[in-house]
Amino acid sequence: MDTLFAHLTLTDVHRSVIRNVVSIGSSQDLFDDLTSSPAEWALAQQVEDEVKPPPYQSRTPVIHRPFEDATWANAIGWPFKHWQTSRFSDGAFGVWYGCDSAKTSVYETAYHWFNGFLTDAGFQHEKVVGERKLYDVMCDAALLDLRPLTTQHPGLVHKTDYSFTQSLGARLHHEGHPGLVTASVRYAPGHNYVVLNPAVLSNPRLHCQLTYRLDGHHIVIEKQPGVVWMDVATAAL
């Protein structure tokens, strides 16, 4: 770890970053593609209700606009209020992840959707549909640049072992760094923005809506219904 810090440099970031989150384009039953049992739909809905954030309620409604606040919460605020274990956090603090491009974000999220949700739930052989929203979020910060150090420190880009990166994230969080830029593990040409301080993020805008369809050994990505935009083989995830 000390060797890595001795060679770290900063990159001055002033650009829009892609945030890819679970969402839906229109109201629908979220669980009817997982089971045909109404009782199991109700159970799944109960679990979702227990973990989702409460509706926005402004104490100054003349000043705050709920729809703008909802966009900020979806695109920026969620991971800083709902801490989860991830590549750069052991769950003791929140981390926001964004990507340099929509394509990078698809590979990153498709991996976690398939391996961290569908496979764990036993739905990896079913036909499953998921919907997501992509946001452009402005990032203005001097971020630590890990990209030149991946050869010397392979733990930075290990596909499944997060022990090294979680230790690194814990130190950066403790020392108050705003975040870092690192190579994407799921899509080699891309890179990810890992933000520890929401103050460096602003101006979330809708980029596009995507549909993920698990079909056999492929995840088909659509921007428009019925029109394939990307095809990701699950074996490559």
N, C-alpha and C positions, 0 to 999 in steps of 0.2 A: 504493500500500500504506500509506504513512504517513497519508494522508487517512482511510482505513478505520479504522486503529487509533486515530486521534484521536476517533472517534465510537463506539467499541465500548462496550457496556454488558454487565453480568453478569445472568444469570438464575439464581436459586437453585432447583435442581432436586432434588426428593425424590419420585420416582415410579417406577413400573414402566414399562419401555421394551420394545418388541417386537423380538426378534432372530429373523430368519428364515434358516434354514440348510438345506443339503442333508442329507437323511436318508432312511431307509426305515422303513416300519412293520413289515415282516416280511422275513425273509431271502429273497433272490431273485437271479436273474441280472440284473445291472444293465445289461447291454449287449445283451440279446436283442431289444430294440425298435429297435436301431440297425442291426443286420446279422444275416443268417441264417447267417453263416459261423462255425463253432466256432473256426477258426484266428484270426479277427479278434477273437472274444470273448477268447481267451487273450492276444492282444497288448494289448487294452484293459485287461485285468486286470493285466497286467505293468506297464503305465504307471501305473495307479492305485496299485499296491503300492509303487512307487518314490517316490510323493509323499505318501502318507498318513502320519499320525503313528504312532509305535510304540505298542503296547498299553501301558496304564498298569501300572506295577509299583511298588508302594509299598515303601519301605525300612522303614516302620513299619506293617505291616498291621493291628496291633491298633488303631492310632489312625485310619488313613485308610480310608475306605470306597470301594472302586473305582467303584461305580455313581454315587456322589455326585461323585467326581472326574471321571468321564466326562461327567456333565451339565455341570459347570463348564467342562471343556475344550471341549465342543460349543458352549455358549451364550456363553462369555466368553473363554476362553484362546486359542483357535485363532489369531486374527489377530495376537496379540502374539508368537507363536512362529513364525509362517509369514508373513513380510512379503510383501505384494503391492502392485503399483501400483494406485492407486485415485484417487478424486476429490481426497482431501486428503493423499495420500502418493505420492512418486515411487518407492516400493519400498524406501527406506532405513530405514524404521521401520514398526511395526505400527499399524494404526488399526482400531477397532471401530465398526461402524455399527449403529444401532438406529433404530426408528421410533415415532412417537406412536400408531400403530394398526396392526392387522393388515392393513387395506386398503392403507395406505401402503406397508407392507412388501411386499405382493404386487406392486404396480406397480414398485417399485424392483427387486425380484429378477427379475420377469418380463422386464424390459428386459435385464438382464445375462444371464439364461438364454438368451433368444432371440438377442440380438445378439452377446454375448460367447462363447457356447458353440455353440449350434445352427447359427447362420449361419457362423461360422468353420469349423465341422466339415463344412459342406455338408448339414446335416440340416434346413434350414428348410422344406423341402417334404415332409418325412416326418411320419408320425404317431408322435409321441414322448411318452412318459410320464415325468415326474419327480416325486419325492416329497420333501417338505420338512417340517421341524419348526419350529414357532414357540415361542419361550420368552418368558416374562415375566422380565425382569432388573431388579433394583432399581438405580437410579442416584441417588447422593447427592453432589452437587457444585455448585459455583458455576461455570457454564459461560458462555463468551462467546456473546453472542446476535447472530448475523448477520442475522436475519430482517428487522429494520427497514432494512437497508442494501442490499438487493438492487436497488432502483431506481437508486441512485447507483453501484453497482458490479455491472453485469450479468455480469461474469466469475464471480460467485459462483454463478450459476444457469445457466451455459451448458450446453447439453445434451451436448456432446461434447468441448469444449476444457477441459482440466483444468489448464492451465498456471498460471492465477492462483491457483486453490484449492490446488494443490500447493505453490506458493511460500508461501502463507499457512500451510498445515499444517506445513511445514518450520520456519517461524519459531516457531509455537506449540509444536512439539515441542522445539525447541532451548531455548526459554525456560521449559519445564516446566509449561505450562498443562494442566489435566486434560482439556479438550475444548471443544466448542462445540455450539450448536444452529443449524440452518440450514433454510431452506425446501426441501421436496422438489422436485426437478427433474422427477420422473416423475409426481407426483400433486400438483397445485397446492394443494389444501386442506391437505395434510399437511406435516409437518416431520420432520427427521432429527436424531438425536443422534450426534455424532461424538466418540468418546472416545479419548484418547491415553494414559490412565493406568488400568490395570485395577483399581487400588485403590479407585476410586469405584464399581465395579460389584459386586453381590453377589446372593445368594439367587435363583439361576436356577430357574424352575419351568416345566414344560411347559404351554404355552397351548393348542395344538391341532396336529393333523397335517393337512397339505394335499397334494393331488395336483394337479399341473399337467399338462394334456393339450394338446399342440399339435395342432390340428385345422384344417387349411386356413390361413386367415388369422386364426385366433383361438386364444388360450390359455384353455382352460376350467379353472376352479379348482373343486375339490371338497373339502368337509370330510368328506362321507360318500360312499362309492362310488356313482356314478350320479346324485348329486344336485348340480346346478350351484349353486355359491355366488357365483362371479363369472365374468364373461366379458370378457377383455381383447383388444381388436383389436391385432394386431401392427403395423398401420399407425400406431397411436397411440403406439407405444413409441419 
